[in-house]
């Protein structure tokens, strides 16, 4: 019984840590201002075209939240988050190879998958974490939300450091690999509790 309780406690923390790790890389809308100058320079886009690319991210995010909620209800948090990790990391990595001066390529190959990826990840993380903390939903939501808040700052620093030193294409490539790795690992940790939520409440945190 003690081993079972300890295992369940470890699983709860793994879900929370995995969810926080995912959210740390999914704050693209908040950090876009740091990416835009490098995107305009290295992808030969005008300010208007770069703003259109950002608009596509936001639009895809809104649509993806609806799709992500439906997919999670059907398949569960883990498959939904894995799909999000593929879209997010793949969108960044693939964009690093796009030809310059092709805004349509950028919007379709970067903005849409990245926006969808962020949206697929967010509801999966939040829902699964809250199921593991039925009596401390505020705590779970606060940890996940705090990581999402830090994401904007972390991605801004990455864009300015990597993009400023090696260019935005290398920045996208590095971030794409990191996002795919971290978000995939985090997604694999997203497994709902086996017991009813009332039984999980007695498990110490």
Secondary structure, DSSP 8 states (H G I E B T S, - for coil): -HHHHHHHHHHHHHHHHHHHHHHHT--HHHHHHHHHHHHHHHTT--HHHHHHHHHHHHHHHHHHHHHHHHHHHHH-HHHHHHHHHHHHHHHHHHHTTS-TT-HHHHIIIIIHHHHHHHHHHHHHHHHHHHHH-TT-HHHHHHHHHHHHHHHHHHHHHHHHHHHHHH-HHHHHHHHHHHHHHHHHHHHHT----SS-HHHHTTS--
